Amino acid sequence: MDYRATILLYGELLFALYLLWREGLFASRVQQTVILLLVPLAFVLRYCFLTYETLDYQDWLKVWIQSLRDNGPWKGLGQEIWSCNYNVPYLYFLSLFSLSDVYDLLLVKLLSIFFDVVMAWAVMRLAGVLTGSSVKKLFAFVLVLWLPSVVLNGALWGQCDVIYASFAVLAVYFALDDHPALSVVSVALSVSFKLQGVFILPVWFLFLLTGRIKFKHILLFPVTYVLSILPAVFAGRGFWELLTLYVRNTGTIGDGLNYNSSSLYALFDFSGMTNDAAARVGIVLAFFFCSGLFVWFVIRFRAMDNRAIFGACLLFAIGVPFFLPHMHDRYFFVADMLSLALAVTEPRLFPVAAGVNFGSLLGYHAYLKMRYLMPMRYGAMAMLGSLLLTLGYTVFCSYRKSPAPAKPAKTKAKG
């Protein structure tokens, strides 16, 4: 192991501890013991996985970084990289990595681990909006660092889903904590890193209805997105090419109905239909799912407090990738995080987080071990059960008090 990578990992550990100290979570001896035992051990676990290579790194990430190195980091950004369907914000990091002689894989994984910490902070702050308990906030932070899908996604697999997902969770937190501009900027950054950020984008309609954001804030979305691609435009990429990147890359997700995802297509047999016809079924169901929620939002928006709106966020994070075709194993990552926040703040709803994470991990196992632990339909059943429980929770929250707009709770970090 390169000592420089070890130093960077140690720095990320210190950053995690600093965030907890700034939040005032070192207040009691018990909390100090939990932090100083479990947080460093989470980083030791990640250290053990740093040199593990998957086919994704060997076939794609390694090739992309070498292309940037061969062409020069700036010139490389100005050219379309063969086989690369990632948007350019992630390539900015790969371009920086190409300047270093540290093993590329280590830098890729250290970037994801840094955002593991950001994600832990985001879930902790989100839990803080929903509960005043410092113990629950601490559990949220620690549990994110120990969640199997988080550890496997970045430290083992070398994937970057935690980056877009961190911005998505931060966007929800900022909206509920009365920071509308930061919320819109964060969700725009989420989408700019990966298209899967759009899964929870419909909930901003509810934020508009409840007055948590204004129409003027929506303008920050295209501004942020454009700013995120401008460095690559200045390097030589076409502006329109990058602006329409996701539209042009829709074919790169594959034409299979399901890619190790605990979705509708793992639950039911569509072998009697063509792939196109079966795909249309899922798209129509996703449309009616979202439309039904929109109608309900319009009817009940005055009664939607933070908990009800948070439930709506989780509904989209689970429901949209559940119904849509062509979903991959890692597309429930935001749902993993939001369901964990729900389980921490509402322990009775632990089955929601258990079901979502079980469904996700079945897909992870299928890719990482190249075999199924059990049929993916079991994961789809668990995901559907979690979706129904979340729906029941959200409806309950919207009816448990008299219709009156709820003011977002303010939380401030201690420091």
C-alpha positions as CSV (number, residue, x, y, z in Angstrom):
1,M,0.0,0.0,0.0
2,D,1.3,3.4,-1.0
3,Y,2.0,5.4,2.2
4,R,0.5,8.5,0.6
5,A,-2.8,6.8,0.1
6,T,-2.7,5.7,3.8
7,I,-2.1,9.3,4.8
8,L,-5.0,10.5,2.7
9,L,-7.3,7.8,4.3
10,Y,-6.1,8.9,7.8
11,G,-7.0,12.5,6.8
12,E,-10.5,11.4,5.9
13,L,-10.8,9.7,9.2
14,L,-9.8,13.0,10.9
15,F,-12.3,14.8,8.8
16,A,-15.1,12.5,10.0
17,L,-14.1,13.0,13.6
18,Y,-14.0,16.7,13.1
19,L,-17.6,16.7,11.7
20,L,-18.8,14.8,14.8
21,W,-17.0,17.2,17.1
22,R,-18.4,20.2,15.4
23,E,-21.9,18.7,15.7
24,G,-21.3,18.5,19.5
25,L,-21.6,14.7,19.6
26,F,-18.5,14.2,21.9
27,A,-20.7,15.4,24.8
28,S,-20.8,12.3,26.9
29,R,-18.3,9.5,27.6
30,V,-20.5,6.9,26.0
31,Q,-20.7,8.9,22.8
32,Q,-17.0,9.4,22.8
33,T,-16.4,5.7,23.2
34,V,-18.8,4.9,20.4
35,I,-17.2,7.4,18.1
36,L,-13.5,6.5,18.9
37,L,-14.2,2.8,18.5
38,L,-16.6,2.4,15.6
39,V,-15.6,5.3,13.3
40,P,-11.8,4.3,13.1
41,L,-12.8,0.7,12.7
42,A,-15.0,1.6,9.7
43,F,-11.9,3.1,8.1
44,V,-9.8,0.1,9.0
45,L,-12.4,-2.0,7.1
46,R,-12.1,0.2,4.1
47,Y,-8.3,0.0,4.2
48,C,-8.6,-3.8,3.9
49,F,-10.5,-3.4,0.6
50,L,-8.4,-0.6,-1.1
51,T,-6.3,-2.8,-3.4
52,Y,-9.2,-5.1,-4.5
53,E,-9.8,-4.7,-8.3
54,T,-13.1,-5.4,-10.0
55,L,-13.8,-5.7,-13.7
56,D,-15.4,-2.3,-13.7
57,Y,-12.0,-0.8,-12.8
58,Q,-10.0,-2.9,-15.1
59,D,-12.3,-2.5,-18.2
60,W,-13.4,1.1,-17.7
61,L,-12.0,3.4,-15.0
62,K,-8.4,2.4,-15.6
63,V,-8.8,3.0,-19.3
64,W,-10.4,6.4,-18.9
65,I,-7.7,7.6,-16.5
66,Q,-4.9,6.3,-18.8
67,S,-6.6,8.1,-21.7
68,L,-6.5,11.4,-19.7
69,R,-2.9,10.8,-18.8
70,D,-1.9,10.0,-22.4
71,N,-3.6,13.2,-23.8
72,G,-2.8,15.4,-20.9
73,P,-5.5,16.2,-18.2
74,W,-6.7,19.4,-19.8
75,K,-6.6,18.3,-23.4
76,G,-8.1,15.0,-22.4
77,L,-11.1,16.7,-20.9
78,G,-11.7,18.4,-24.3
79,Q,-12.1,15.1,-26.0
80,E,-14.7,12.4,-25.8
81,I,-13.2,9.4,-24.1
82,W,-13.9,6.1,-25.7
83,S,-16.6,4.0,-23.9
84,C,-17.1,6.7,-21.2
85,N,-20.7,7.5,-20.5
86,Y,-20.1,9.4,-17.3
87,N,-20.8,13.1,-17.2
88,V,-17.8,15.4,-17.0
89,P,-17.9,16.4,-13.3
90,Y,-16.6,13.0,-12.3
91,L,-14.0,13.1,-15.1
92,Y,-12.6,16.3,-13.5
93,F,-11.5,14.1,-10.6
94,L,-10.1,11.4,-12.9
95,S,-8.2,14.1,-14.7
96,L,-6.6,15.2,-11.5
97,F,-5.8,11.6,-10.7
98,S,-4.0,11.2,-14.0
99,L,-1.4,13.8,-12.8
100,S,-0.4,11.6,-9.9
101,D,1.8,8.5,-9.8
102,V,-0.2,7.1,-6.9
103,Y,-2.0,3.9,-8.0
104,D,-5.1,5.1,-9.8
105,L,-7.4,2.6,-8.0
106,L,-6.5,3.9,-4.6
107,L,-7.3,7.5,-5.6
108,V,-10.7,6.4,-7.1
109,K,-11.6,4.6,-3.9
110,L,-10.3,7.4,-1.7
111,L,-12.6,9.8,-3.5
112,S,-15.6,7.6,-2.8
113,I,-14.6,7.1,0.8
114,F,-14.4,10.9,1.2
115,F,-18.0,11.1,0.1
116,D,-18.8,8.2,2.4
117,V,-18.1,10.8,5.1
118,V,-20.1,13.5,3.4
119,M,-23.0,11.0,3.1
120,A,-22.7,10.2,6.8
121,W,-22.9,13.9,7.6
122,A,-25.8,14.5,5.3
123,V,-27.9,11.6,6.7
124,M,-27.0,12.8,10.3
125,R,-28.1,16.3,9.5
126,L,-31.3,15.0,7.8
127,A,-32.0,12.9,11.0
128,G,-31.4,16.1,13.0
129,V,-34.2,17.8,11.1
130,L,-36.6,14.9,11.9
131,T,-35.5,14.3,15.5
132,G,-33.8,16.3,18.3
133,S,-32.0,13.3,19.6
134,S,-28.2,13.6,19.5
135,V,-28.0,9.8,20.1
136,K,-30.0,9.2,16.9
137,K,-27.9,11.6,15.0
138,L,-24.8,9.8,16.1
139,F,-26.3,6.4,15.1
140,A,-27.1,7.8,11.7
141,F,-23.5,8.9,11.1
142,V,-22.0,5.7,12.3
143,L,-24.5,3.4,10.6
144,V,-23.9,5.0,7.2
145,L,-20.2,4.3,7.6
146,W,-20.9,0.7,8.4
147,L,-23.8,0.1,6.0
148,P,-22.7,-2.8,3.7
149,S,-23.9,-1.1,0.5
150,V,-21.8,2.0,1.3
151,V,-18.7,0.0,2.2
152,L,-19.0,-2.3,-0.9
153,N,-19.9,0.4,-3.3
154,G,-16.8,2.6,-2.8
155,A,-14.1,0.9,-0.8
156,L,-14.5,-2.5,-2.5
157,W,-16.2,-1.9,-5.9
158,G,-14.6,1.5,-6.6
159,Q,-17.9,3.0,-7.7
160,C,-18.9,6.6,-7.3
161,D,-22.6,6.3,-6.6
162,V,-22.0,7.9,-3.2
163,I,-21.1,11.2,-4.8
164,Y,-24.4,11.8,-6.6
165,A,-26.3,10.2,-3.7
166,S,-24.6,12.5,-1.2
167,F,-25.8,15.6,-3.1
168,A,-29.3,14.1,-3.4
169,V,-29.6,13.6,0.4
170,L,-28.1,17.0,1.1
171,A,-30.7,18.5,-1.3
172,V,-33.5,16.9,0.8
173,Y,-31.9,18.1,4.0
174,F,-31.4,21.6,2.8
175,A,-35.1,21.8,1.6
176,L,-36.4,20.6,5.0
177,D,-34.0,22.8,6.9
178,D,-35.2,26.0,5.1
179,H,-32.2,26.4,2.7
180,P,-34.0,26.4,-0.6
181,A,-31.1,27.8,-2.8
182,L,-28.7,25.2,-1.4
183,S,-31.3,22.5,-2.0
184,V,-31.7,23.3,-5.7
185,V,-27.9,23.6,-6.2
186,S,-27.4,20.3,-4.5
187,V,-29.9,18.4,-6.5
188,A,-28.5,19.9,-9.7
189,L,-25.0,18.7,-8.7
190,S,-26.5,15.3,-8.0
191,V,-27.9,15.1,-11.5
192,S,-24.8,16.5,-13.0
193,F,-22.7,13.7,-11.6
194,K,-25.1,10.9,-12.5
195,L,-28.5,10.7,-14.2
196,Q,-29.9,8.6,-11.4
197,G,-30.2,11.8,-9.3
198,V,-33.5,12.4,-11.2
199,F,-35.2,9.6,-9.3
200,I,-36.1,11.9,-6.4
201,L,-36.4,15.1,-8.5
202,P,-40.2,14.9,-8.6
203,V,-40.4,15.7,-4.9
204,W,-39.3,19.3,-5.6
205,F,-42.8,19.7,-6.9
206,L,-43.9,19.1,-3.3
207,F,-41.3,21.5,-2.0
208,L,-42.8,24.2,-4.4
209,L,-46.4,23.4,-3.2
210,T,-45.5,23.7,0.5
211,G,-43.4,26.9,-0.1
212,R,-40.1,25.4,1.0
213,I,-38.7,26.6,-2.3
214,K,-39.8,29.3,-4.6
215,F,-40.0,29.4,-8.4
216,K,-37.0,31.8,-8.5
217,H,-34.9,29.1,-6.8
218,I,-35.6,26.7,-9.7
219,L,-33.5,28.9,-12.0
220,L,-30.5,27.7,-10.0
221,F,-30.8,24.2,-11.4
222,P,-29.9,25.0,-15.0
223,V,-27.3,27.5,-13.9
224,T,-25.6,25.0,-11.7
225,Y,-25.7,22.3,-14.3
226,V,-24.3,24.5,-17.0
227,L,-21.5,25.7,-14.6
228,S,-20.7,22.1,-13.9
229,I,-19.9,21.3,-17.6
230,L,-18.2,24.6,-18.5
231,P,-14.6,23.5,-17.6
232,A,-14.9,20.7,-20.2
233,V,-16.4,23.1,-22.7
234,F,-13.5,25.5,-22.3
235,A,-11.2,22.5,-22.7
236,G,-12.8,21.8,-26.1
237,R,-15.9,19.6,-25.7
238,G,-19.0,20.9,-27.4
239,F,-21.5,22.7,-25.2
240,W,-24.6,21.2,-26.9
241,E,-22.9,17.8,-26.8
242,L,-22.5,17.9,-23.0
243,L,-25.9,19.5,-22.5
244,T,-27.6,16.6,-24.2
245,L,-25.2,13.9,-22.9
246,Y,-27.8,12.0,-21.0
247,V,-30.2,12.0,-23.9
248,R,-27.6,10.6,-26.2
249,N,-26.4,8.0,-23.7
250,T,-29.8,6.4,-23.0
251,G,-28.8,3.5,-25.2
252,T,-25.7,2.7,-23.1
253,I,-27.7,1.4,-20.2
254,G,-28.5,-1.7,-22.2
255,D,-31.8,-3.1,-23.6
256,G,-32.2,-5.8,-21.0
257,L,-35.2,-5.4,-18.7
258,N,-33.3,-5.9,-15.5
259,Y,-29.6,-5.9,-14.5
260,N,-29.5,-7.6,-11.1
261,S,-31.9,-5.0,-9.7
262,S,-34.7,-5.8,-7.2
263,S,-37.3,-4.2,-9.5
264,L,-40.6,-5.1,-10.9
265,Y,-38.8,-7.1,-13.6
266,A,-37.3,-9.4,-11.1
267,L,-40.7,-9.9,-9.5
268,F,-42.8,-10.8,-12.6
269,D,-42.1,-12.9,-15.6
270,F,-42.4,-10.9,-18.8
271,S,-41.1,-13.6,-21.1
272,G,-44.4,-13.7,-23.0
273,M,-43.8,-10.1,-24.2
274,T,-41.2,-8.4,-26.3
275,N,-38.6,-6.4,-24.3
276,D,-40.0,-3.1,-25.8
277,A,-43.6,-4.0,-24.8
278,A,-42.5,-5.1,-21.3
279,A,-40.5,-1.9,-20.9
280,R,-43.5,0.2,-21.8
281,V,-45.4,-1.6,-19.0
282,G,-42.9,-0.4,-16.4
283,I,-42.8,3.1,-17.8
284,V,-46.6,3.4,-17.7
285,L,-46.6,2.1,-14.1
286,A,-43.9,4.6,-13.1
287,F,-45.9,7.4,-14.7
288,F,-49.1,6.5,-12.8
289,F,-47.2,6.0,-9.6
290,C,-45.7,9.5,-9.9
291,S,-49.0,11.0,-11.1
292,G,-50.9,9.5,-8.2
293,L,-48.5,11.0,-5.7
294,F,-48.7,14.4,-7.4
295,V,-52.5,14.3,-7.1
296,W,-52.3,13.4,-3.5
297,F,-49.7,16.2,-2.9
298,V,-52.1,18.7,-4.4
299,I,-54.9,17.5,-2.2
300,R,-52.9,17.3,1.1
301,F,-50.0,19.7,0.7
302,R,-51.2,21.9,3.5
303,A,-50.9,19.0,5.9
304,M,-47.4,17.9,4.8
305,D,-44.9,18.4,7.6
306,N,-41.2,17.5,7.4
307,R,-41.9,13.8,8.1
308,A,-44.5,13.5,5.5
309,I,-42.4,15.2,2.9
310,F,-39.4,13.0,3.9
311,G,-41.6,10.0,3.4
312,A,-42.5,11.3,-0.1
313,C,-38.8,11.6,-0.9
314,L,-38.3,7.9,0.0
315,L,-41.3,6.9,-2.0
316,F,-39.7,8.3,-5.1
317,A,-36.3,6.9,-4.3
318,I,-37.8,3.4,-4.0
319,G,-40.7,3.6,-6.5
320,V,-39.2,5.1,-9.6
321,P,-36.3,2.6,-10.0
322,F,-38.6,-0.2,-8.9
323,F,-41.1,0.4,-11.8
324,L,-38.7,1.5,-14.5
325,P,-37.0,-1.0,-16.9
326,H,-33.3,-1.3,-17.5
327,M,-32.4,-0.7,-13.9
328,H,-29.0,-1.8,-12.6
329,D,-27.9,-3.3,-9.2
330,R,-26.8,0.1,-7.7
331,Y,-29.8,2.2,-8.6
332,F,-31.4,2.0,-5.2
333,F,-28.4,3.7,-3.5
334,V,-30.3,6.9,-2.5
335,A,-33.2,4.7,-1.2
336,D,-30.6,2.8,0.9
337,M,-29.6,6.1,2.5
338,L,-33.0,7.6,3.0
339,S,-34.4,4.4,4.4
340,L,-31.6,4.3,6.9
341,A,-32.5,7.9,8.0
342,L,-36.1,6.8,8.4
343,A,-35.1,3.7,10.5
344,V,-33.0,5.9,12.8
345,T,-35.7,8.5,13.4
346,E,-38.6,6.0,13.4
347,P,-37.3,2.7,14.8
348,R,-40.6,1.0,14.2
349,L,-40.0,1.4,10.5
350,F,-36.7,-0.6,10.6
351,P,-38.3,-3.2,8.3
352,V,-38.3,-0.5,5.5
353,A,-34.5,0.0,5.7
354,A,-34.0,-3.8,6.1
355,G,-36.1,-4.5,3.0
356,V,-34.5,-1.8,0.8
357,N,-30.9,-2.8,1.8
358,F,-31.6,-6.5,1.4
359,G,-32.9,-5.9,-2.1
360,S,-29.8,-3.8,-2.9
361,L,-27.3,-6.2,-1.5
362,L,-28.7,-9.1,-3.5
363,G,-27.8,-7.1,-6.6
364,Y,-24.3,-6.4,-5.2
365,H,-23.8,-10.0,-4.5
366,A,-24.8,-11.0,-8.0
367,Y,-22.2,-8.7,-9.6
368,L,-19.3,-9.1,-7.1
369,K,-19.6,-12.9,-6.7
370,M,-20.9,-13.5,-10.3
371,R,-23.7,-15.7,-8.9
372,Y,-27.0,-15.2,-7.2
373,L,-27.3,-15.7,-3.5
374,M,-31.0,-16.3,-4.0
375,P,-33.5,-15.4,-6.8
376,M,-33.7,-11.6,-7.3
377,R,-37.5,-11.8,-6.9
378,Y,-37.0,-12.1,-3.2
379,G,-35.2,-8.7,-3.2
380,A,-38.1,-7.3,-5.4
381,M,-40.6,-8.6,-2.9
382,A,-38.7,-6.9,0.0
383,M,-38.4,-3.7,-2.0
384,L,-42.2,-3.7,-2.8
385,G,-42.9,-4.3,0.9
386,S,-40.7,-1.4,1.9
387,L,-42.5,0.8,-0.7
388,L,-45.9,-0.1,0.7
389,L,-44.8,0.5,4.3
390,T,-43.3,3.9,3.3
391,L,-46.6,4.8,1.6
392,G,-48.5,3.9,4.7
393,Y,-46.2,6.0,6.9
394,T,-46.3,9.0,4.6
395,V,-50.1,8.9,4.4
396,F,-50.3,8.6,8.1
397,C,-48.0,11.6,8.6
398,S,-50.1,13.7,6.3
399,Y,-53.3,13.0,8.2
400,R,-52.2,12.9,11.9
401,K,-52.5,16.6,12.4
402,S,-54.8,19.3,11.3
403,P,-54.1,20.8,7.8
404,A,-51.6,23.6,8.4
405,P,-48.3,24.3,6.7
406,A,-45.3,23.3,8.8
407,K,-42.4,25.6,9.1
408,P,-39.1,23.8,8.3
409,A,-37.1,23.3,11.5
410,K,-33.8,25.1,11.8
411,T,-30.7,23.3,13.0
412,K,-27.3,24.7,13.7
413,A,-24.1,22.9,14.1
414,K,-22.1,23.5,17.2
415,G,-18.6,24.6,17.0
